[in-house]
Amino acid sequence: MSSKEVRKSDIIIIGSGAVGNAAAYFLSSAGRSVTVLEKDTVGNGSSVRNGGQNKMNTRGEPELSLGMYGVTEIWPRLQKELDVDIEFRKTGGYRNALTDDEMENMQKFWPIAKKYGMHIEYMDGTELRKRVPQFSERIAGAAHCEEDTWSNPLKTTLGLYSKARALGAKYYDHEKAVSIETVKGRAKRVVTECGHIYEADKICITACFGSRALLNSVSLDVPFTHALCEIFVTEPVPRILDEIFIGSKGGYYGTQTIHGSIVMGGGSRIGAFQREGNHVEFTLTPDNVPSGIKGLTDLFPSLENIKIVRSWSGWHDRTPDDMCCIEAIDEIPGLYAACGFSGHGFGISAPVGKVLSELMLEQPLGADISKLKFNRFMPIDAFTGDDRKR
Ligand SMILES: Cc1cc2nc3c(=O)[nH]c(=O)nc-3n(C[C@H](O)[C@H](O)[C@H](O)COP(=O)(O)OP(=O)(O)OC[C@H]3O[C@@H](n4cnc5c(N)ncnc54)[C@H](O)[C@@H]3O)c2cc1C
């Protein structure tokens, strides 16, 4: 492509993670011409590096409508429509408490969960160990959530990519978007690091923490940071549980895969890893994998001699309230964005992609995203000084 040539399509998506690929899939299915720009290669972001969980029982209320849209409609639909088995399973999940105080705190979620049609059952440690005998005696109780789910991150992200391509979406790898340009106040062009220009009536940013620089190029800002987080997988062991498991304060999360390995991240609040105060300290990083393993064996003492097969890391794009931002940006018609998933975006990636497509196709939305606008952080635009409250 010469640097003067302009590639045109109906819609440009920046970033080919699960969110961008889901949007590309739904928009291509609706007959729109879609271009996807990826700075690296497809499937190299967080979407293929995560634990695969949809932890409905720890989501903030503003994300629950999206979560339920995913569990009831969008994930089962993808399981049927994509050409690969994405291993979507309504596993249910145990959220474990170490103390009676934590147990009491978890119970505050019940009325919220009920409002969204979720089913949560609380139990003491004795009942929990009747169901999953390997759980440590130190766990005081748990909340079981029927709506927690799991899907295979790699198969989902690449399955969406393959299907979107089969429907006509055009993907460009090693094409880093550096700025968005407006024409008569509307988002119209994307300029890439190589100097290439892409043009469309609608531009959607789904670039994880790369979204911040792109929003800055049109004088908008979202105050999210990014952090590198580690996750590991063990050798296969005999079946312990089918459900996903998480700490009551989100300190650790894990799943036993179909073939028996345990995938776990986030550290553990009942191991050497436990520290008081700032929950960010519970994050597992490449430097402290042994603490996470200690956490796993504290959770399941019978796994004392388990071997770790490998560990890897990926980026979290973290907002101040740990909830994502999804928006058709009013100040710049034609510009859309979804980012700031704060370490739990994979579980809602498919419904977020669907809702982005609904926004761009001007269709009724399948989920309420009204509490997920950027302006909850930045009422005053950082660059222009304009009031973003609306
Ligand atoms: C270790 C780990 C475990 C996790 N576990 C879970 C879990 O169990 N459940 C859960 O729900 N979530 C989990 N997450 C979070 C989840 O992976 C992310 O929230 C989700 O994948 C975000 O999807 P995305 O499509 O927004 O981002 P990504 O998958 O990161 O995709 C963004 C893409 O944009 C590209 N890009 C960036 N900038 C540009 C640019 N300027 N131009 C072009 N392309 C660009 C990137 O290269 C990348 O491919 C975990 C994350 C990590 C790191």
The ligand as an SDF file (V2000), in Angstrom:
LIG
                    3D

 53 58  0  0  0  0  0  0  0  0999 V2000
   -3.1390  -13.0250   33.2970 C   0  0  0  0  0  0  0  0  0  0  0  0
   -4.5220  -12.5240   32.9980 C   0  0  0  0  0  0  0  0  0  0  0  0
   -5.6330  -13.2620   33.4400 C   0  0  0  0  0  0  0  0  0  0  0  0
   -6.9110  -12.7880   33.1810 C   0  0  0  0  0  0  0  0  0  0  0  0
   -7.9880  -13.5600   33.5510 N   0  0  0  0  0  0  0  0  0  0  0  0
   -9.2510  -13.1660   33.2240 C   0  0  0  0  0  0  0  0  0  0  0  0
  -10.3710  -14.0030   33.5040 C   0  0  0  0  0  0  0  0  0  0  0  0
  -10.2570  -15.1210   34.0140 O   0  0  0  0  0  0  0  0  0  0  0  0
  -11.6130  -13.5370   33.1690 N   0  0  0  0  0  0  0  0  0  0  0  0
  -11.7880  -12.3220   32.5630 C   0  0  0  0  0  0  0  0  0  0  0  0
  -12.9420  -11.9470   32.3140 O   0  0  0  0  0  0  0  0  0  0  0  0
  -10.7370  -11.5450   32.2320 N   0  0  0  0  0  0  0  0  0  0  0  0
   -9.4720  -11.9270   32.5430 C   0  0  0  0  0  0  0  0  0  0  0  0
   -8.4100  -11.1510   32.2040 N   0  0  0  0  0  0  0  0  0  0  0  0
   -8.6540   -9.8590   31.5300 C   0  0  0  0  0  0  0  0  0  0  0  0
   -8.9790  -10.0480   30.0590 C   0  0  0  0  0  0  0  0  0  0  0  0
   -7.9870  -10.8310   29.4470 O   0  0  0  0  0  0  0  0  0  0  0  0
   -9.0800   -8.6870   29.3710 C   0  0  0  0  0  0  0  0  0  0  0  0
   -9.9050   -7.8150   30.1180 O   0  0  0  0  0  0  0  0  0  0  0  0
   -9.6990   -8.8370   27.9740 C   0  0  0  0  0  0  0  0  0  0  0  0
   -9.0740   -9.8660   27.2620 O   0  0  0  0  0  0  0  0  0  0  0  0
   -9.5830   -7.5170   27.2300 C   0  0  0  0  0  0  0  0  0  0  0  0
   -9.8770   -7.7410   25.8780 O   0  0  0  0  0  0  0  0  0  0  0  0
   -9.5250   -6.6440   24.8090 P   0  0  0  0  0  0  0  0  0  0  0  0
   -9.9850   -7.1660   23.4960 O   0  0  0  0  0  0  0  0  0  0  0  0
  -10.0350   -5.3270   25.2920 O   0  0  0  0  0  0  0  0  0  0  0  0
   -7.9270   -6.4960   24.8880 O   0  0  0  0  0  0  0  0  0  0  0  0
   -6.7410   -7.3160   24.2000 P   0  0  0  0  0  0  0  0  0  0  0  0
   -7.0240   -8.7490   24.0890 O   0  0  0  0  0  0  0  0  0  0  0  0
   -5.4890   -6.9140   24.9060 O   0  0  0  0  0  0  0  0  0  0  0  0
   -6.7370   -6.7430   22.7350 O   0  0  0  0  0  0  0  0  0  0  0  0
   -6.3330   -5.4150   22.4430 C   0  0  0  0  0  0  0  0  0  0  0  0
   -5.5530   -5.4570   21.1440 C   0  0  0  0  0  0  0  0  0  0  0  0
   -5.3030   -4.1200   20.7200 O   0  0  0  0  0  0  0  0  0  0  0  0
   -4.0230   -4.0890   20.1300 C   0  0  0  0  0  0  0  0  0  0  0  0
   -3.5880   -2.6860   20.1290 N   0  0  0  0  0  0  0  0  0  0  0  0
   -3.2240   -1.9150   21.1810 C   0  0  0  0  0  0  0  0  0  0  0  0
   -2.9160   -0.6750   20.7680 N   0  0  0  0  0  0  0  0  0  0  0  0
   -3.0930   -0.6560   19.4270 C   0  0  0  0  0  0  0  0  0  0  0  0
   -2.9290    0.3580   18.4190 C   0  0  0  0  0  0  0  0  0  0  0  0
   -2.5210    1.5830   18.7290 N   0  0  0  0  0  0  0  0  0  0  0  0
   -3.2020    0.0370   17.1300 N   0  0  0  0  0  0  0  0  0  0  0  0
   -3.6160   -1.2230   16.7990 C   0  0  0  0  0  0  0  0  0  0  0  0
   -3.7760   -2.2210   17.7160 N   0  0  0  0  0  0  0  0  0  0  0  0
   -3.5290   -1.9230   19.0000 C   0  0  0  0  0  0  0  0  0  0  0  0
   -3.2010   -5.0090   21.0350 C   0  0  0  0  0  0  0  0  0  0  0  0
   -2.0170   -5.4530   20.3880 O   0  0  0  0  0  0  0  0  0  0  0  0
   -4.1950   -6.1350   21.3040 C   0  0  0  0  0  0  0  0  0  0  0  0
   -4.0970   -7.1790   20.3630 O   0  0  0  0  0  0  0  0  0  0  0  0
   -7.1020  -11.5690   32.4710 C   0  0  0  0  0  0  0  0  0  0  0  0
   -6.0070  -10.8440   32.0070 C   0  0  0  0  0  0  0  0  0  0  0  0
   -4.7190  -11.3130   32.2660 C   0  0  0  0  0  0  0  0  0  0  0  0
   -3.5590  -10.5200   31.7570 C   0  0  0  0  0  0  0  0  0  0  0  0
  1  2  1  0
  2  3  1  0
  2 52  2  0
  3  4  2  0
  4  5  1  0
  4 50  1  0
  5  6  2  0
  6  7  1  0
  6 13  1  0
  7  8  2  0
  7  9  1  0
  9 10  1  0
 10 11  2  0
 10 12  1  0
 12 13  2  0
 13 14  1  0
 14 15  1  0
 14 50  1  0
 15 16  1  0
 16 17  1  0
 16 18  1  0
 18 19  1  0
 18 20  1  0
 20 21  1  0
 20 22  1  0
 22 23  1  0
 23 24  1  0
 24 25  2  0
 24 26  1  0
 24 27  1  0
 27 28  1  0
 28 29  2  0
 28 30  1  0
 28 31  1  0
 31 32  1  0
 32 33  1  0
 33 34  1  0
 33 48  1  0
 34 35  1  0
 35 36  1  0
 35 46  1  0
 36 37  1  0
 36 45  1  0
 37 38  2  0
 38 39  1  0
 39 40  1  0
 39 45  2  0
 40 41  1  0
 40 42  2  0
 42 43  1  0
 43 44  2  0
 44 45  1  0
 46 47  1  0
 46 48  1  0
 48 49  1  0
 50 51  2  0
 51 52  1  0
 52 53  1  0
M  END
$$$$
